[in-house]
């Protein structure tokens, strides 16, 4: 475009280098922005990602674990307590991060900072912005899960070689929940604290407690055991534990994986629509 | 640049009511023009702007921006638009320079180009010294300038400004007007909404007055004043409430009289003469003023209301 006069000082000296943009260009550019926004928190986030597992492993794995190991761990499949909870701690930590990124952080871009309105005034569509959010949260999850895995390795709680699969499993588990929390963030207008506290109290916390994170669900009475089947975290825990410790039949692994993928894909489709509905009025 | 015919926007509120924000307006804005929407809050200005910005689908009517249809070519249109929203939506966690860089990236430019463009626009917005400051550290006027600079990252052919100076102090407004005037000189088509008549008079070649979702008048500021108002206005100021006592007498002196809460406005061709007649008729205001008609008077005439409540 050449109608702008150079004297007005609104034209760069060089001609713009503009590659033909595709939807992927736009997704990556928005993802880049979200990473840039996260950058100031990178080191503190990393410290938290490594620090939290240390605390959990020390307190639960070694502290409580020493008591449990003494009483015998047949119910845990014959592994030490720290080995038992390691995969679940990794998935649970990913879920926490997914919650914080998908709730207040995403909601804030709609409501408080309104940055999503700025983004979608450009060639970036609401659906592309939603895609970029999913990409960004997955990136964050990948970093944290990888770090958590390294800490588990140090504690001897990372299982065998296949234990490295815990990383993508934790990412999938957490993002499958994150997309649904994003649906909420894109829908609510006010009272975010109330809504997100409900999610935390009646979603994340019970899910963390009753998804075979700290004890096998076989220890629960049948009346409540079935609830775990609806918990993405349980499916994630079972898969992660299966990959680290083995012993998970292939068909069960396939079921767990299918459930997680189904939860993610449906949530992802809904959240793209929700972004559209919120931003195009 | 912009062509609209019978453009309509309605939406349903949560209570189930249908709001008709824009009720069939016709518009044609040629390249290079500075075009304004003048009207009070709720007149349908912002809804119209959102349709032009391709972020709000029209309910009915025709709309073409840069020769394209927003319904099918929204991305291609937005690629060539600059948008200054009513509420700033800068990223407060990033620096001033990063805000420009990130925004330029959305348009598909290379990294080198985006940094260079950011520096150039910082200069344009007189924010070079604040380049590495966080947005939170900026004053309202600076934020507004940054938002305008940000809207220029893609050298837009059409710049949309929704109430660009609302909430700013007079000095900050003048700095902004100067920047916008330079853009206009540089050939950028400006479309702005405002409820300040002085802003409309300063910046717009042509404007429409909107009320209740419809265009009630159209023309250049001078044309509108000539068509809908008299040359001069006598303002008689009273202690609020007491203006009603003088109303019957004053209404005999002129063809048109407006009654405001603390004032009577007498529309006349010769202000001094009318003021003299008012004094002679025994009207005793607290203060009086003879001035030229403005768009505010046009607006009062057309809608029966003040622009700024």
Interface residues (C-beta under 8 A of the other chain):
Chain A: X1 X3 X4 X5 X7 X8 X9 X10 X11 X12 X13 X14 X16 X17 X18 X19 X20 X21 X25 X26 X29 X30 X32 X33 X36 X37 X40 X113 X114 X115 X116 X117 X118 X119 X120 X121 X122 X123 X124 X125 X279 X280 X281
Chain B: X11 X31 X32 X50 X53 X55 X56 X57 X74 X75 X76 X78 X79 X80 X81 X83 X85 X87 X88 X89 X90 X91 X92 X93 X94 X98 X102 X103 X105 X106 X107 X108 X109 X110 X112 X113 X116 X117 X120 X121 X123 X124 X150 X152 X154 X155 X156 X157 X182 X183 X185 X186 X187 X188
